[in-house]
Amino acid sequence: MFRIRRVYDYVTPTNKEAIAQVQSILHEQFPALPKREITKLPKQLRNPLKYRFRSILFIAEGSGRRIDGFALVSHEPILRFCYIDFISTAKHRTSGGIGSALYVRVRAEALNLNTIGLFFECLPDNPRLSYDPEIRKQNETRLHFFERHGALPIANTAYETPLEPGGDNPPYLLFDDLGQGVQLGRDTARGIVRAILERKYANLCPPEYIDMVVESFQDNPVQLRKPRYSKKPAVPAARYIPADQRIVLLVNDKHAIHHVQEQGYVEAPVRIDSILAEIDGTGLFQRFAPHRFSEKHIKSVHDSKFVDYLKKVCARLEPGESVYPYVFPIRNATRPPTELPIRAGYYCIDTFTPLNRNAYPAAKRAVDCALTAAEKILEGYRLSYALIRPPGHHAERRSFGGFCYLNSAAIAAEYLSKHGKIALVDIDYHHGNGQQNIFYERSDVLTISIHGQPRFAYPYFSGFKDEKGIGAGKNYNMNIPLPESVDGKRYHRALESALKRVVRFRPDFLVIALGLDTAKSDPTGTWSLEAEDFEANGRMLGSLNLPTLVIQEGGYDNRVLGINARHFFAGLWSGAFTQDVDRQPK
């Protein structure tokens, strides 16, 4: 068994190892390929503009993360075509449908990118061009394979002219219109062929040779050779969402045990059901079961005494019993009360976030979901969503509050930070004071929060514009407080400002603390964002083109909660997978 997935970057250990294995396959299967062409692969993925193509790498990943094959594709968005540089199996896997699966995946990508089709080279089956019968037989097999998918050599041109007189096996140029019925115009073909020869082979092909080949395209439309090997109609490429482009979904399967059935407590289990009811039918998500993680990950961002206290006090409370903080250590914080329920105020920032028997277990399972979602990002998935409650972004290093007990977003960001820089963007209506407090002195995690001005919005004591970080973290915390009345356009401008800062930071990962309480009529907010606004915001965030982890925070109007979530993720997916090369905000 194997899975086909796209490798977007050279950041995670999984992708680094995959690229190293691809380079080994290139060396084994294409021994004449110059070493520089093999070693530049990571740079091609990181810096597409330098190579004048956007490089797209697909791998066939077998058990134990062994790479069984790969396809490397160049995308040209202006001329709207894709060019296959390589498609190859590893020496240990010469069968099993790997090549076919890779080609089908490449066709789907080219179709989703709205190209006119695929171009690539294949060695000839003409005895006048391929002298060795054994090699010619291999060439025929390859041409037969591509013919079945509708890819045929372009006829009546000089493309297969050898660079040296009498040269052996000059390649055909094949075209696959993906089943779209495209009539390839002469001028379009000339532009594409010039781009291929000048950008790919400038060191081999002299300018006069390139001009000769380009001018040889005289037919309008361009003619393709008649099929020789396959009598069956070609299978058109299909538009679908490949598994590697689905959004990983982790749902806190223990969230419902934390149910505070008291009037006015809006952080209820129905929130998860409302979101699931809307996103389940989109086809965008692939659900996974959460793993159990050690408490050391929690204590990497939260004070150990605070964590131990939460765990202990919750375990000692009777079922159905809730403790609300009511005594706070303003005068003497160094001598906490001996009675655990009274000590709640020592660790809490408000009077409406209760401790009960299930608060810690539910929050711990939310952390497990967030860390599993982060783990999937490290495995090569591009988008990941932890649909959890209780939320976490108000939990600071040594305090809880705002319905939050453990800061899942901060814990996941800390987990990912071992592999690169993190941009943590909080788009909840309320200030992400937890992330600010936890990362305030660090420069490897950029924290940004767009929220209601703390003069009128919880948590009131933080979120001001002049809070920018201290020490090494100075200028790595950004608050964007907004007035009581904010519509979609006003929010769009604020988010655009935030994302410009993200781009300057050049992170390796994006963590989004997703609050849907910015919606019109949310009981905890005053803004008026609607479904189309959430979709636009998601698209902007997806267009950053980063491995992205989304952690669910607030959102309490169950009439629109799921609808807004569905629109947000439709935008996020669209921004991540359907836009062209230079997608970052200017």
C-alpha positions as CSV (number, residue, x, y, z in Angstrom):
1,M,0.0,0.0,0.0
2,F,1.1,3.5,-0.6
3,R,-0.4,7.0,-0.5
4,I,0.2,9.8,-3.0
5,R,0.8,13.2,-1.4
6,R,2.3,16.5,-2.4
7,V,5.4,17.8,-0.7
8,Y,5.2,21.6,-0.3
9,D,8.3,22.5,1.6
10,Y,11.6,21.5,3.1
11,V,10.7,22.3,6.7
12,T,9.5,19.2,8.5
13,P,11.7,16.2,9.1
14,T,9.2,14.0,7.2
15,N,9.5,16.2,4.1
16,K,13.3,16.5,4.4
17,E,13.6,12.7,4.4
18,A,11.1,12.4,1.5
19,I,13.1,14.8,-0.6
20,A,16.3,13.0,0.2
21,Q,14.8,9.8,-1.0
22,V,13.5,11.5,-4.2
23,Q,17.1,12.7,-4.8
24,S,18.3,9.1,-4.4
25,I,15.8,7.9,-6.9
26,L,16.9,10.6,-9.4
27,H,20.5,9.6,-8.9
28,E,19.7,5.9,-9.4
29,Q,17.2,6.1,-12.3
30,F,18.8,9.0,-14.2
31,P,22.5,8.5,-13.8
32,A,23.3,11.0,-16.6
33,L,21.5,13.8,-14.8
34,P,24.0,16.5,-13.6
35,K,24.4,16.6,-9.8
36,R,23.3,20.2,-9.6
37,E,19.9,19.3,-11.1
38,I,19.4,16.8,-8.2
39,T,20.7,19.0,-5.4
40,K,18.6,22.1,-6.4
41,L,15.3,20.3,-5.6
42,P,14.7,21.9,-2.1
43,K,15.5,25.3,-3.6
44,Q,12.9,24.7,-6.4
45,L,10.2,24.2,-3.8
46,R,11.2,27.1,-1.7
47,N,11.8,29.7,-4.4
48,P,9.7,29.1,-7.5
49,L,10.3,32.5,-9.0
50,K,14.1,31.9,-9.2
51,Y,13.5,29.0,-11.6
52,R,10.7,30.7,-13.5
53,F,8.3,27.8,-12.8
54,R,6.4,26.7,-9.8
55,S,7.7,23.3,-8.9
56,I,5.2,20.7,-7.6
57,L,6.5,17.5,-6.1
58,F,4.3,14.4,-5.6
59,I,5.5,11.3,-3.8
60,A,4.2,7.8,-3.5
61,E,4.8,7.0,0.1
62,G,4.9,3.4,1.2
63,S,5.1,1.8,4.6
64,G,7.7,3.2,7.0
65,R,7.7,6.4,4.9
66,R,9.6,4.7,2.2
67,I,9.3,6.6,-1.1
68,D,8.3,4.2,-3.9
69,G,8.1,6.8,-6.6
70,F,7.6,10.5,-7.4
71,A,6.5,13.0,-10.0
72,L,8.1,16.5,-10.4
73,V,5.9,19.0,-12.2
74,S,6.5,22.6,-13.4
75,H,3.5,24.9,-13.4
76,E,3.4,28.1,-15.5
77,P,0.4,30.1,-14.4
78,I,0.6,32.8,-17.0
79,L,0.7,30.5,-20.0
80,R,-1.5,28.1,-18.1
81,F,0.3,24.8,-18.6
82,C,2.1,22.1,-16.6
83,Y,5.2,20.3,-17.7
84,I,6.2,17.0,-16.2
85,D,10.0,17.0,-15.5
86,F,10.1,13.5,-14.0
87,I,7.8,10.7,-13.2
88,S,9.6,7.6,-11.9
89,T,9.3,4.7,-9.5
90,A,12.2,3.6,-7.3
91,K,14.3,0.7,-8.4
92,H,12.7,-1.5,-5.7
93,R,9.2,-0.8,-7.0
94,T,8.8,-1.2,-10.8
95,S,5.2,-2.3,-10.7
96,G,2.1,-2.1,-8.5
97,G,0.4,0.8,-10.3
98,I,2.6,3.5,-8.7
99,G,3.4,5.3,-12.0
100,S,-0.2,5.2,-13.0
101,A,-1.4,6.6,-9.7
102,L,1.2,9.4,-9.8
103,Y,0.1,10.3,-13.4
104,V,-3.6,10.4,-12.4
105,R,-2.7,12.6,-9.4
106,V,-0.7,15.0,-11.7
107,R,-3.6,15.2,-14.1
108,A,-6.0,16.1,-11.3
109,E,-3.6,18.8,-10.1
110,A,-3.3,20.2,-13.6
111,L,-7.1,20.3,-14.0
112,N,-7.6,21.9,-10.6
113,L,-5.0,24.6,-11.5
114,N,-7.2,25.4,-14.6
115,T,-4.4,24.7,-17.1
116,I,-5.0,23.9,-20.7
117,G,-3.1,20.6,-20.2
118,L,0.1,18.7,-19.5
119,F,3.2,18.7,-21.7
120,F,6.1,16.3,-21.3
121,E,8.8,14.5,-23.2
122,C,8.9,10.8,-24.1
123,L,11.6,9.0,-26.1
124,P,10.6,8.0,-29.7
125,D,9.2,4.8,-31.1
126,N,10.5,5.7,-34.6
127,P,13.4,3.4,-35.8
128,R,15.0,6.4,-37.6
129,L,15.2,8.2,-34.2
130,S,15.7,5.3,-31.8
131,Y,18.2,2.8,-33.1
132,D,18.4,0.1,-30.4
133,P,15.4,-2.3,-30.6
134,E,15.4,-3.0,-26.9
135,I,15.4,0.7,-26.0
136,R,12.7,1.3,-28.7
137,K,10.6,-1.4,-27.1
138,Q,10.8,0.4,-23.8
139,N,9.8,3.7,-25.5
140,E,6.8,2.0,-27.1
141,T,5.7,0.7,-23.7
142,R,5.8,4.3,-22.2
143,L,4.0,5.8,-25.2
144,H,1.3,3.1,-24.8
145,F,0.9,3.9,-21.1
146,F,0.4,7.7,-21.8
147,E,-1.8,7.0,-24.8
148,R,-4.3,5.3,-22.5
149,H,-4.6,8.6,-20.6
150,G,-5.0,10.7,-23.7
151,A,-1.4,12.0,-24.0
152,L,-0.1,11.9,-27.6
153,P,3.0,13.2,-29.4
154,I,2.6,16.6,-31.2
155,A,2.9,15.9,-34.9
156,N,4.4,17.9,-37.8
157,T,7.1,19.8,-35.9
158,A,10.9,19.7,-35.5
159,Y,10.7,19.2,-31.7
160,E,12.4,15.8,-31.9
161,T,15.3,17.2,-34.0
162,P,18.6,15.9,-32.5
163,L,20.9,18.6,-31.2
164,E,23.7,16.8,-33.0
165,P,23.3,15.2,-36.5
166,G,22.5,11.5,-36.1
167,G,21.8,11.9,-32.4
168,D,19.9,8.9,-30.8
169,N,16.5,9.1,-29.1
170,P,15.6,12.8,-29.3
171,P,12.3,13.2,-27.4
172,Y,8.8,13.7,-28.7
173,L,6.8,16.4,-27.0
174,L,3.5,15.0,-25.8
175,F,0.3,16.9,-24.9
176,D,-2.5,15.7,-22.7
177,D,-5.5,18.0,-22.7
178,L,-6.9,16.2,-19.6
179,G,-10.1,15.3,-21.5
180,Q,-11.1,19.0,-21.9
181,G,-11.3,18.9,-25.7
182,V,-8.7,21.7,-26.0
183,Q,-7.7,22.8,-29.5
184,L,-4.1,23.9,-29.0
185,G,-3.6,27.1,-31.0
186,R,-0.3,27.6,-32.9
187,D,0.7,30.8,-31.1
188,T,-0.2,29.3,-27.7
189,A,1.9,26.2,-28.5
190,R,4.8,28.4,-29.7
191,G,4.8,30.4,-26.4
192,I,4.7,27.2,-24.4
193,V,7.5,25.5,-26.3
194,R,9.7,28.5,-26.1
195,A,9.2,28.7,-22.3
196,I,10.1,25.0,-22.0
197,L,13.3,25.2,-24.1
198,E,14.5,28.5,-22.8
199,R,13.8,27.8,-19.1
200,K,14.6,24.2,-19.0
201,Y,17.3,23.7,-21.6
202,A,19.0,27.0,-22.2
203,N,22.4,25.5,-21.3
204,L,21.9,22.8,-23.9
205,C,19.9,24.4,-26.7
206,P,21.5,27.4,-28.6
207,P,19.1,30.2,-29.4
208,E,19.0,29.4,-33.1
209,Y,18.0,25.8,-32.4
210,I,15.2,27.1,-30.1
211,D,14.0,29.5,-32.8
212,M,14.0,26.7,-35.4
213,V,11.9,24.4,-33.2
214,V,9.4,27.1,-32.2
215,E,9.0,28.3,-35.8
216,S,8.3,24.6,-36.9
217,F,4.9,24.8,-35.2
218,Q,2.9,25.7,-38.3
219,D,-0.4,23.8,-37.9
220,N,-3.2,25.9,-36.4
221,P,-4.6,24.2,-34.3
222,V,-1.6,22.0,-33.5
223,Q,-2.1,18.4,-34.7
224,L,-1.5,15.3,-32.5
225,R,-0.4,12.0,-33.7
226,K,-3.1,9.4,-34.2
227,P,-3.2,6.7,-31.4
228,R,-1.1,3.6,-32.2
229,Y,-1.3,1.4,-29.2
230,S,-4.7,1.9,-27.5
231,K,-8.1,1.5,-29.1
232,K,-10.0,2.5,-26.0
233,P,-11.1,6.2,-25.5
234,A,-8.9,8.1,-23.2
235,V,-10.1,8.6,-19.6
236,P,-10.6,12.3,-18.9
237,A,-9.0,13.7,-15.8
238,A,-11.4,14.1,-12.9
239,R,-11.8,17.0,-10.6
240,Y,-11.7,15.7,-7.0
241,I,-10.2,16.5,-3.7
242,P,-7.2,14.2,-3.2
243,A,-6.6,12.8,0.2
244,D,-3.4,14.9,0.7
245,Q,-5.4,18.1,0.1
246,R,-8.2,17.3,2.6
247,I,-8.3,19.1,5.9
248,V,-7.3,16.9,8.7
249,L,-10.1,16.9,11.3
250,L,-9.7,16.0,15.0
251,V,-12.7,16.2,17.2
252,N,-12.6,16.1,21.0
253,D,-14.4,12.9,21.6
254,K,-14.6,13.8,25.4
255,H,-15.8,17.3,25.1
256,A,-19.4,16.5,26.1
257,I,-18.3,15.4,29.6
258,H,-17.7,19.1,30.3
259,H,-21.3,20.4,30.3
260,V,-22.0,23.2,32.7
261,Q,-25.8,23.3,32.7
262,E,-26.3,26.7,34.2
263,Q,-28.2,29.6,32.9
264,G,-26.0,32.0,30.8
265,Y,-23.2,29.5,30.3
266,V,-23.0,29.5,26.5
267,E,-19.9,27.3,26.1
268,A,-22.1,24.2,25.6
269,P,-21.6,20.8,23.8
270,V,-24.0,21.7,21.1
271,R,-21.4,24.0,19.6
272,I,-19.4,21.0,18.3
273,D,-22.5,19.4,16.9
274,S,-23.5,22.6,15.1
275,I,-20.1,22.8,13.4
276,L,-20.0,19.1,12.5
277,A,-23.5,19.2,11.0
278,E,-22.3,21.8,8.5
279,I,-18.8,20.7,7.6
280,D,-19.3,16.9,7.4
281,G,-21.0,17.1,4.0
282,T,-18.4,19.3,2.3
283,G,-16.0,16.6,1.3
284,L,-13.1,18.8,2.5
285,F,-12.3,16.9,5.6
286,Q,-10.6,13.6,6.6
287,R,-11.2,12.6,10.2
288,F,-8.6,11.0,12.5
289,A,-8.7,9.7,16.0
290,P,-6.7,11.7,18.6
291,H,-3.6,10.2,20.2
292,R,-2.8,10.5,23.9
293,F,0.1,12.8,24.7
294,S,2.2,13.2,27.8
295,E,1.5,16.1,30.2
296,K,5.0,17.3,29.5
297,H,3.7,19.1,26.5
298,I,1.2,21.0,28.6
299,K,3.9,21.9,31.1
300,S,6.1,23.2,28.3
301,V,3.9,26.3,28.2
302,H,2.0,26.2,31.5
303,D,3.4,26.4,35.1
304,S,3.8,22.9,36.6
305,K,2.1,23.9,39.9
306,F,-0.8,25.4,38.0
307,V,-1.3,22.2,35.9
308,D,-1.0,20.0,39.0
309,Y,-3.5,22.1,40.8
310,L,-6.1,21.9,38.0
311,K,-5.7,18.2,37.8
312,K,-5.9,17.6,41.5
313,V,-8.8,20.0,42.3
314,C,-11.0,18.6,39.4
315,A,-10.4,15.0,40.5
316,R,-11.5,15.8,44.0
317,L,-14.8,17.5,43.1
318,E,-18.0,15.5,43.2
319,P,-20.0,14.8,40.0
320,G,-22.2,17.8,39.3
321,E,-20.3,20.0,41.7
322,S,-18.8,23.3,40.4
323,V,-16.5,25.7,42.1
324,Y,-16.4,29.3,41.0
325,P,-13.4,31.5,42.0
326,Y,-14.4,34.2,44.4
327,V,-11.3,35.2,46.4
328,F,-8.4,36.7,44.6
329,P,-4.8,37.2,45.9
330,I,-4.4,40.9,45.2
331,R,-2.5,41.6,48.4
332,N,-0.5,38.5,48.9
333,A,0.0,36.1,46.1
334,T,2.8,34.3,47.7
335,R,0.7,32.3,50.2
336,P,-2.1,30.5,48.5
337,P,-4.9,29.0,50.6
338,T,-4.6,25.4,51.7
339,E,-8.1,24.5,50.6
340,L,-8.1,23.7,46.9
341,P,-11.6,25.2,46.0
342,I,-10.7,28.5,47.6
343,R,-7.3,28.5,45.9
344,A,-9.2,28.7,42.5
345,G,-8.9,32.5,42.6
346,Y,-5.2,32.2,42.9
347,Y,-5.1,30.8,39.4
348,C,-8.1,32.3,37.7
349,I,-8.8,35.7,36.0
350,D,-12.6,35.9,36.4
351,T,-15.5,34.7,38.4
352,F,-17.5,32.8,35.7
353,T,-15.2,29.9,34.7
354,P,-16.0,27.0,37.0
355,L,-13.9,24.1,38.0
356,N,-15.7,20.7,38.0
357,R,-14.8,17.1,37.9
358,N,-14.6,17.0,34.1
359,A,-13.0,20.3,33.3
360,Y,-9.4,19.0,33.4
361,P,-10.1,15.7,31.5
362,A,-12.0,17.5,28.8
363,A,-9.3,20.2,28.5
364,K,-6.6,17.5,28.4
365,R,-8.3,15.7,25.6
366,A,-8.6,19.0,23.7
367,V,-4.8,19.3,24.0
368,D,-4.5,15.7,22.7
369,C,-6.6,16.7,19.6
370,A,-4.5,19.9,19.0
371,L,-1.2,18.0,19.3
372,T,-2.5,15.2,17.0
373,A,-3.5,17.8,14.5
374,A,-0.1,19.4,14.7
375,E,1.5,15.9,14.3
376,K,-0.4,15.5,11.0
377,I,1.0,18.8,9.8
378,L,4.5,17.4,10.5
379,E,3.5,14.2,8.5
380,G,3.0,16.4,5.4
381,Y,-0.7,17.4,5.6
382,R,-1.2,21.0,4.6
383,L,-4.3,22.0,6.6
384,S,-5.4,20.6,10.0
385,Y,-8.3,21.5,12.3
386,A,-8.8,20.6,15.9
387,L,-12.5,21.0,16.6
388,I,-12.4,21.2,20.4
389,R,-14.0,22.5,23.5
390,P,-13.4,23.8,26.1
391,P,-11.5,26.5,24.3
392,G,-8.1,27.6,25.4
393,H,-6.8,31.0,24.2
394,H,-7.5,32.8,27.5
395,A,-5.4,30.3,29.5
396,E,-2.1,31.9,30.4
397,R,1.1,30.3,31.8
398,R,-0.4,30.1,35.3
399,S,-4.0,31.0,35.1
400,F,-7.3,29.9,33.6
401,G,-10.5,31.9,32.7
402,G,-12.9,32.8,29.9
403,F,-14.2,29.2,29.7
404,C,-10.5,28.2,29.0
405,Y,-8.3,25.9,31.2
406,L,-5.4,24.8,29.0
407,N,-4.1,26.8,26.0
408,S,-4.3,24.2,23.2
409,A,-3.2,26.6,20.5
410,A,-0.1,27.6,22.5
411,I,0.8,24.0,23.3
412,A,0.5,23.0,19.7
413,A,2.5,26.1,18.6
414,E,5.2,25.1,21.1
415,Y,5.2,21.5,19.7
416,L,5.6,22.8,16.1
417,S,8.3,25.4,17.1
418,K,10.9,22.6,17.4
419,H,10.8,22.5,13.6
420,G,10.6,26.2,12.6
421,K,9.1,29.6,13.3
422,I,5.5,30.0,14.1
423,A,2.9,32.7,13.4
424,L,0.0,32.4,15.8
425,V,-2.9,34.5,14.6
426,D,-5.9,34.8,16.9
427,I,-9.1,35.8,15.2
428,D,-11.5,35.4,18.1
429,Y,-13.6,38.4,19.1
430,H,-11.7,38.4,22.5
431,H,-8.0,39.1,23.0
432,G,-5.8,36.1,22.9
433,N,-4.2,37.0,26.2
434,G,-3.0,33.4,26.8
435,Q,-0.7,33.3,23.8
436,Q,0.5,36.8,24.4
437,N,1.4,35.9,28.0
438,I,3.1,32.6,27.1
439,F,5.2,33.8,24.2
440,Y,5.7,37.5,25.2
441,E,9.5,37.2,25.5
442,R,10.1,35.0,22.5
443,S,11.1,35.9,18.9
444,D,10.5,32.5,17.3
445,V,6.7,32.7,17.8
446,L,4.9,35.7,16.4
447,T,1.6,36.3,18.2
448,I,-1.1,38.4,16.6
449,S,-4.6,39.1,17.9
450,I,-7.5,40.9,16.3
451,H,-10.1,41.6,18.9
452,G,-12.5,44.0,20.6
453,Q,-10.9,47.0,22.3
454,P,-10.2,45.9,25.9
455,R,-11.9,49.0,27.2
456,F,-15.2,47.2,26.6
457,A,-14.3,43.6,25.7
458,Y,-13.1,40.7,27.8
459,P,-10.5,40.1,29.3
460,Y,-10.3,43.9,29.7
461,F,-6.7,44.0,31.2
462,S,-4.8,43.1,28.0
463,G,-4.9,43.4,24.3
464,F,-3.8,47.1,24.0
465,K,-1.9,48.2,20.9
466,D,1.3,49.2,22.8
467,E,1.8,45.6,24.1
468,K,4.5,44.5,21.7
469,G,6.6,42.0,23.7
470,I,9.7,42.4,25.8
471,G,13.3,41.3,25.7
472,A,13.9,38.9,22.8
473,G,10.2,39.1,22.1
474,K,10.0,42.8,21.5
475,N,8.0,43.6,18.4
476,Y,6.9,39.9,18.1
477,N,3.5,40.5,19.7
478,M,0.9,42.5,17.7
479,N,-2.5,43.5,19.0
480,I,-5.1,45.0,16.7
481,P,-7.9,46.2,18.9
482,L,-11.1,47.3,17.0
483,P,-14.2,49.3,18.0
484,E,-17.5,48.0,19.1
485,S,-19.0,48.2,15.6
486,V,-17.1,46.2,12.9
487,D,-18.4,44.9,9.6
488,G,-16.7,42.6,7.1
489,K,-14.9,45.3,5.2
490,R,-13.4,46.8,8.4
491,Y,-12.3,43.4,9.6
492,H,-10.8,42.6,6.2
493,R,-8.5,45.7,6.5
494,A,-7.4,44.6,10.0
495,L,-6.7,41.0,8.8
496,E,-4.8,42.4,5.8
497,S,-2.5,44.4,8.2
498,A,-1.9,41.3,10.3
499,L,-1.0,39.1,7.4
500,K,1.5,41.7,6.1
501,R,3.3,41.3,9.4
502,V,3.1,37.5,9.1
503,V,4.7,37.7,5.6
504,R,7.6,39.9,6.9
505,F,8.2,37.3,9.7
506,R,8.5,34.5,7.2
507,P,7.2,31.7,9.4
508,D,7.4,28.0,8.7
509,F,4.0,27.2,10.2
510,L,0.7,29.1,10.8
511,V,-1.5,28.4,13.8
512,I,-4.9,30.0,13.8
513,A,-7.0,30.4,17.0
514,L,-10.4,30.4,15.3
515,G,-13.1,32.4,17.0
516,L,-16.5,32.5,15.3
517,D,-17.8,34.9,17.9
518,T,-17.1,37.8,15.5
519,A,-20.4,36.9,13.8
520,K,-23.4,39.1,13.7
521,S,-25.6,38.5,16.8
522,D,-23.1,36.4,18.7
523,P,-24.1,36.7,22.4
524,T,-20.5,37.4,23.5
525,G,-19.6,40.0,20.8
526,T,-20.7,43.2,19.1
527,W,-19.5,42.8,15.5
528,S,-21.5,41.9,12.4
529,L,-19.4,39.5,10.2
530,E,-21.5,37.2,8.0
531,A,-20.9,34.0,6.1
532,E,-19.2,35.6,3.1
533,D,-16.9,37.5,5.4
534,F,-15.7,34.3,7.1
535,E,-15.1,32.8,3.7
536,A,-13.0,35.8,2.6
537,N,-11.0,35.7,5.8
538,G,-10.3,32.0,5.3
539,R,-9.2,32.6,1.8
540,M,-6.8,35.4,2.9
541,L,-5.2,33.1,5.5
542,G,-5.0,30.1,3.1
543,S,-3.3,32.3,0.5
544,L,-0.3,32.6,2.9
545,N,0.6,29.2,1.5
546,L,1.8,27.8,4.8
547,P,1.3,24.5,6.7
548,T,-1.7,25.6,8.8
549,L,-3.2,24.4,12.0
550,V,-6.6,25.7,13.1
551,I,-7.7,25.5,16.7
552,Q,-11.3,26.1,17.6
553,E,-11.9,28.8,20.2
554,G,-15.1,30.8,20.6
555,G,-18.4,31.2,18.7
556,Y,-21.7,30.8,20.5
557,D,-24.7,31.5,18.2
558,N,-25.6,28.0,17.2
559,R,-28.0,29.2,14.5
560,V,-25.1,30.4,12.3
561,L,-22.0,28.8,14.0
562,G,-21.8,25.8,11.7
563,I,-22.6,27.9,8.6
564,N,-19.8,30.3,9.4
565,A,-17.4,27.5,10.1
566,R,-18.2,25.9,6.7
567,H,-17.6,29.1,4.9
568,F,-14.4,29.8,6.7
569,F,-12.9,26.4,5.8
570,A,-14.2,26.7,2.2
571,G,-12.2,29.9,1.9
572,L,-9.2,28.5,3.7
573,W,-9.1,25.5,1.4
574,S,-9.6,27.6,-1.7
575,G,-6.8,30.0,-0.7
576,A,-4.4,27.2,0.0
577,F,-5.0,25.0,-3.1
578,T,-6.6,26.9,-6.0
579,Q,-4.7,30.2,-6.3
580,D,-1.6,30.8,-8.3
581,V,2.1,31.3,-7.5
582,D,2.6,34.6,-5.8
583,R,-0.3,34.6,-3.4
584,Q,1.1,36.5,-0.4
585,P,-0.3,39.9,0.6
586,K,1.7,42.8,-0.7
